[in-house]
Amino acid sequence: MDLQGAFHVYDTTLRDGAQQEGLNLSVADKLTIARQLDGLGVGYIEGGWPGANPKDTEFFRRAAAELDLRHARLAAFGATRRAGLKAADDPLVAALRDSGASVVTLVAKSHDRHVELALRTTLEENLAMVRDTVSHLTAEGQTVFLDAEHFFDGYRANRDYALEVLRTAYDAGAEVVALCDTNGGMLPGWVSDVVHDVRETAQVRVGIHCHNDTGCAVANTLAAVDAGATHVQGTINGYGERTGNADLVSVVANLELKLDRTVLPPGLLKEATRIAHAVAEVTNFPPASRQPYVGSSAFTHKAGLHASAIKVDPDLYQHMDPAGVGNDMRLLVSDMAGRASIELKGRELGFDLSGDRDLVTRITDRVKVLESRGHTFEAADASFELLLLEEVEGARPTYFEVESWRVITETLDRRTVGEEAVSEATVKLKADGVRYVVTGEGNGPVNALDHALRLAIERAYPAVSKFELIDYKVRILDQGHGTDAITRVLIETTDGESSWVTVGVGANVIEASWGALVDGMTFGLRRHGV
């Protein structure tokens, strides 16, 4: 057998990643994620364990009819036959055989104590289970990979037996034996030493499967590759039980961009950020902003010193061009901002401020004063853009003039209307020369104000009907003041195509929310060309 072969990038998001606490995927979710992973160009997608649960069995049935994979092969995961049975007679092995997947990944015990205590069989019978199952499935025409579970711990406890499991699988026809750091307790140097020994002693093709319990899953995977592994397993966004699996995007980005190894089809790494975020939407786990390569903060700069250098050359404070993974450089405007930060952020938003030193100084000073009072512009680009318009053009866009607003929250007779309090807001304003007095109801005061404001403006500007509040964050700024503390509110609004964030600050949380709501509507109307 070829001990090297083409490099394998193997994704186990749909199986091992789905074991993450709180992550529940429907069959439709799994099909959607599989299509995204195929768009990244991974070589193998592990779909689940057919026969072990109805959902995974259904996934493979539907995948055969609905998935048209361009780059990846679908792999079915399962275990070696049970002790005392023949592989041909084991119903779970039959489910793998009948899954329609051209690749089967078998998990096998390689730690002697696990064989005796978990499987409750002998070391010899475990080897027979591996040999019989691998040879049976390969005879049926399927490609077989072996996941040597708890390999590194087993290697330390009984090196000879752990290696014998690998040799048995490989001699029976397994194409790859993946060494699993199932407990996630290894460090890069340890992984490197073991992989070197396995390759020299067992003469098998080595893969690597790492968990992140030491925070080293990506580093351990790269150490294994450096030592000769040619098959890497991981999950998108590092999903997985406990602290997760190796983040496959970080693994492949490091291999391609740092080590000059082509492991994905040309050009597809540039899809990484889009795909990582798209999968996060399906899993309903917000993308980690500080995730390497694809996080929204991965190429974000805040301090004025950084901005000054980036103005000269972006590479001075970035390890790579973010376009290589489909990400973007971002600049944050904060009380740490210098003139360069303001200039660069203005340019990002479409304002050329480079020719007016006094204007840049005025904007910088205003930002610092507002942030000292509780505003934050690093998370509220829309409010900062409105501030720029005020300074550059002399006034911010004005689509409506608020005369007054008020909101009432009351609890009615619970015997007739239930236990929830009801909020009612009244807004009086002029829009497009017409005065409107509108009342809106909601499940809270901010919700009621949002409804009333949008109902009033929508009569003059129908585009507002597309706007929807999708996120709301409250932060108490001076906590020692208790209930009379200054409050900051961040509101995210969408028009169905994109979203924007605005900020409001006040001693009253409703007042702060109102300011953010008004900014959100104003920015949205400007974006829609009203």
Buried (B, 14 or more C-beta within 10 A) or exposed (E): EEEEEEBBBBBBBBBBBBBBEEBEBEBEBBBBBBBBBBBBBBBBBBBBBBBBEEBBBBBBBBBEEEBEBEBBBBBBBBBBBBBEBEBBEBEBBBBBBBBBBEBBBBBBBBBBEBBBEEBEBEBEBBBBBBBBBBBBBBEBEBBBBBBBBBBBBBBEBBBEBBBBBBBBBBBBBBBBBBBBBBBBEBBBEBBBEBBBBBBEEBEBBBBBBBBBBBEBBBBBBBBBBBBBBBBBBBBBBBBBBEBBBBBBBBBBBBBBBEEEEEBBEEEBBBBBBBBBBBBBEBBEBEBBEEBBBBBBEBBBBBBBBBBBBBBEEBEEBBEBEBEBBBBEBBBBBBBBBBBBBBBBBBBBBEBEBBEBEEBBEEBBEBBBEBBEEBBBBBBBBBBBBBBBBEBBEEEBEEBBEBEEBBBEBEEEEEEEEEEEEBBBBBBBBBBEEEEBEBBBEBEBBBBBBBBBBBBBBBEBBEBBEBBEBEEBEEBBBEEEEEEEBBBBBBBBBBBEEEBBBBBBBBBEBBBBBBBBBBBBBBBBBBBBEB
